[in-house]
Amino acid sequence: MTDPSKDKADAADTLTGGPRRDRVREGRVGRPGRGGAPLPLLVPALIGLTFLVLPLVALLIRAPWRSMPDLLTSSEVWQALQLSLLCATAATAVSLVIGVPLAWLLARVEFPGRGLVRALVTLPLVLPPVVGGVALLMALGRNGVVGRWLDDWFGVTLPFTTAGVVVAEAFVAMPFLVISVEGTLRAADPRYEEAATTLGASRFTAFRRVTLPLIAPGIAAGAVLAWARALGEFGATITFAGNFPGRTQTMPLAVYLALQNDPEAAIALSLVLLAVSIAVLAGLRDRWMTAS
């Protein structure tokens, strides 16, 4: 003998296309509300969107599209572009070599003052870049705290050189890498490393053979962010390395100089940096969507 209430429930499921409980759960959790946005939220949201997008649209509207090929193929632009790519890549490599171990230290090792160390590592994110450049001069300049010893003992002078550009860019870009890698390390299960050490592997071997493959996506994302930040660095670079064409004049510095003499060239160079930024965001979109 069949249960009348069950028959009614089955009939309701048939009419609605699935179990009512699942559909209610899906409606509550899986889909956003279908109601329109309230006006007090919609208006500020549209204003914020316009505020962020309008300058980029204006840049595209005022771009000298007809003369763009000539502007982008000039020797000055190519020098600045090549120097920017070279220095940004070198700064990213430096950040990887010293930033990944630093991120591992912050994520895996308990030591007194770890919170303070983390704050100091992330300080360049909020520090004005010009202040960072001045700090680099005080530390690594010819008469700096460390720079004087580099000059006396090894004959190494960093300010106003291409190496100085790399140092300035690494200083402002490495925190992006450290934050990304540390977050990935905290999300990774440390039991794999513990199992490797239990089987006789040293901690460095466990890090190299087990941890690095696990956190490779986080390292890649952090490296891309660091590279993009290094490519767009201006304040610390011009303060610590100067603005010498062919030696320290990167793309942002070339934009600044061109804006005073040739605004069309400044717009063209800005579009190149804009295209690079969009490419970086598009490349990291899948990782952000996965993390969310």
C-alpha positions in Angstrom: 0.0 0.0 0.0 1.5 3.3 -1.0 1.9 6.4 1.2 -0.4 9.2 -0.1 2.1 11.9 1.3 5.0 10.3 -0.6 2.9 10.2 -3.8 2.2 13.9 -3.4 5.8 14.7 -2.8 6.8 12.7 -5.9 4.2 14.5 -7.9 5.5 17.8 -6.7 9.1 16.8 -7.6 7.9 15.8 -11.1 6.2 19.1 -11.7 9.1 21.2 -10.4 11.8 19.2 -12.1 13.7 17.7 -9.1 13.6 17.2 -5.4 12.2 20.2 -3.7 14.8 20.2 -0.9 17.7 20.3 -3.4 16.1 23.0 -5.4 15.5 25.1 -2.2 19.1 24.6 -1.2 20.4 25.5 -4.6 18.3 28.6 -4.6 19.6 29.7 -1.3 23.2 28.9 -1.7 24.1 28.3 -5.4 22.5 31.3 -7.0 22.6 35.0 -6.2 19.4 36.8 -5.5 17.3 37.7 -8.5 16.0 40.9 -7.1 17.3 44.2 -8.5 20.1 46.0 -6.7 18.9 48.7 -4.2 19.4 52.2 -5.4 21.6 53.3 -2.5 24.1 50.5 -3.5 23.7 50.7 -7.2 24.5 54.4 -7.6 27.8 54.3 -5.7 28.8 51.1 -7.4 28.3 52.6 -10.8 30.2 55.7 -9.7 33.1 53.6 -8.5 33.1 51.6 -11.7 33.2 54.8 -13.8 35.9 56.3 -11.6 38.1 53.2 -12.3 37.4 52.7 -15.9 37.1 56.3 -17.3 40.8 57.1 -17.2 41.6 53.9 -19.1 38.9 54.6 -21.7 40.2 58.2 -22.0 43.7 56.8 -22.6 42.4 54.6 -25.5 40.4 57.5 -27.0 43.3 59.9 -27.0 45.8 57.4 -28.2 47.6 58.4 -31.5 46.7 55.2 -33.3 47.9 56.4 -36.7 51.4 57.3 -35.5 51.6 54.4 -33.0 53.8 52.2 -35.1 56.4 54.9 -35.5 56.3 55.9 -31.9 56.7 52.3 -30.7 59.5 51.5 -33.1 61.8 54.4 -32.1 65.2 53.6 -30.6 64.4 55.3 -27.4 61.3 53.3 -26.8 63.0 50.0 -27.6 65.8 50.8 -25.3 63.4 51.5 -22.4 61.3 48.5 -23.2 64.3 46.1 -23.4 65.8 47.5 -20.2 62.4 47.2 -18.4 62.0 43.6 -19.5 65.5 42.7 -18.5 65.4 44.4 -15.1 62.0 43.2 -14.2 63.0 39.6 -15.1 66.2 39.9 -13.1 64.3 41.4 -10.1 61.9 38.5 -10.2 64.7 36.0 -10.3 66.2 37.7 -7.2 62.9 37.7 -5.5 62.4 34.0 -6.2 65.9 33.0 -4.8 65.5 34.9 -1.5 61.7 35.3 -1.3 60.6 31.7 -1.5 62.8 30.6 1.5 61.6 33.7 3.4 58.0 32.7 2.7 58.7 29.2 3.9 60.3 30.5 7.1 57.3 32.7 7.9 54.8 29.8 7.1 56.6 26.8 8.6 58.8 28.0 11.5 57.7 29.3 14.8 60.1 31.9 16.2 59.8 34.9 18.5 58.8 38.1 16.7 57.4 36.3 13.6 54.5 38.8 13.4 57.0 41.7 13.4 59.1 40.1 10.7 56.0 39.6 8.5 55.1 43.2 9.0 58.6 44.3 8.0 58.5 42.1 4.9 55.2 43.5 3.7 56.1 47.1 4.6 57.3 48.0 1.0 53.7 47.3 -0.1 52.5 50.4 1.7 55.7 52.4 1.9 55.8 55.3 -0.6 58.2 54.2 -3.4 60.2 57.4 -3.2 60.8 56.7 0.5 61.9 53.3 -0.4 64.4 54.8 -2.9 65.7 57.1 -0.2 66.1 54.2 2.2 68.0 52.2 -0.4 70.3 55.2 -0.9 70.9 55.3 2.9 71.7 51.6 3.0 73.4 50.9 -0.4 74.6 54.2 -1.6 78.2 55.1 -1.9 78.2 56.5 1.6 75.4 54.2 2.9 75.5 51.8 5.9 76.4 48.8 3.7 77.2 50.6 0.4 80.4 52.1 1.7 81.7 48.6 2.5 80.7 47.3 -0.9 82.6 50.1 -2.5 85.7 49.8 -0.4 86.0 46.0 -0.4 84.6 44.9 -3.7 84.4 48.1 -5.8 80.7 47.7 -6.3 78.5 50.8 -6.7 74.8 50.2 -7.1 73.2 53.7 -7.3 72.6 55.0 -10.8 73.4 51.7 -12.5 71.4 49.0 -14.2 72.1 46.8 -11.1 70.6 49.6 -9.0 67.4 49.3 -11.1 67.2 45.6 -10.4 67.7 46.2 -6.6 65.1 48.9 -6.5 62.5 46.8 -8.4 63.2 43.7 -6.3 62.8 45.8 -3.1 59.2 46.8 -4.0 58.2 43.6 -5.9 59.4 40.8 -3.6 56.6 41.3 -1.0 54.0 40.3 -3.6 55.9 37.0 -4.1 56.3 36.4 -0.4 52.7 36.9 0.4 51.5 34.7 -2.4 53.9 31.8 -1.5 53.3 32.1 2.2 49.5 31.8 1.6 50.0 28.8 -0.6 52.3 27.2 2.0 49.7 27.7 4.8 47.1 26.1 2.6 49.3 23.1 1.8 49.1 20.1 4.1 52.4 19.9 6.1 51.9 16.2 6.7 53.5 15.4 3.4 56.7 17.1 4.5 56.5 15.3 7.8 56.1 12.0 6.1 59.1 12.6 3.9 61.3 13.5 6.9 60.0 10.4 8.7 61.2 8.3 5.8 64.7 9.7 6.2 64.7 12.8 4.0 66.3 15.9 5.3 64.1 19.0 5.6 65.8 20.6 2.6 65.2 17.5 0.5 61.6 17.4 1.7 61.2 21.0 0.7 62.8 20.5 -2.7 61.1 17.2 -3.6 57.7 17.5 -1.9 56.9 21.1 -0.9 58.0 22.9 -4.1 55.8 20.8 -6.4 52.9 21.4 -4.1 53.3 25.1 -4.0 54.4 25.6 -7.6 51.1 27.4 -8.7 51.5 29.8 -5.8 55.1 30.5 -6.7 54.1 31.1 -10.4 51.3 33.5 -9.4 53.6 35.4 -7.0 56.4 35.6 -9.6 54.0 37.0 -12.2 52.7 39.6 -9.7 56.3 40.5 -8.7 57.3 40.8 -12.4 54.4 43.1 -13.2 55.1 45.2 -10.1 58.8 45.5 -11.0 57.9 46.4 -14.6 55.8 49.3 -13.4 58.1 50.6 -10.7 58.9 54.3 -10.8 59.5 56.1 -7.5 62.2 53.9 -6.0 63.9 53.5 -9.4 64.2 57.2 -10.2 65.4 57.9 -6.6 67.9 55.2 -6.3 69.0 54.6 -9.9 68.3 57.8 -11.7 67.0 58.3 -15.2 69.7 57.7 -17.7 68.6 56.5 -21.2 70.0 53.1 -22.1 71.2 52.5 -18.5 68.5 53.2 -15.9 65.6 54.6 -17.9 62.8 52.0 -17.8 59.4 52.3 -19.3 57.7 54.2 -16.5 60.6 56.7 -16.5 60.4 57.0 -20.2 56.6 57.8 -19.9 57.4 60.5 -17.3 60.1 62.1 -19.5 57.9 61.8 -22.7 55.0 63.4 -21.0 57.0 66.6 -20.7 58.2 66.7 -24.3 56.0 64.4 -26.4 52.6 63.6 -24.9 51.7 61.3 -27.8 54.8 59.1 -27.1 53.8 59.1 -23.4 50.4 57.8 -24.3 51.8 55.1 -26.6 54.2 53.9 -23.8 51.4 53.9 -21.3 49.3 51.7 -23.6 52.2 49.2 -23.7 52.2 49.0 -19.9 48.4 48.8 -19.9 48.5 45.9 -22.2 51.1 44.1 -20.0 48.9 44.7 -16.9 45.8 43.3 -18.7 47.8 40.2 -19.8 49.0 39.7 -16.2 45.4 39.9 -14.8 44.1 37.6 -17.5 46.8 35.1 -16.7 46.0 35.1 -13.0 42.3 35.1 -13.4 42.0 31.3 -13.2 44.0 31.2 -10.0 41.9 33.8 -8.4 38.7 32.0 -9.4 40.1 28.8 -8.0 41.1 30.5 -4.7 37.6 32.0 -4.3 
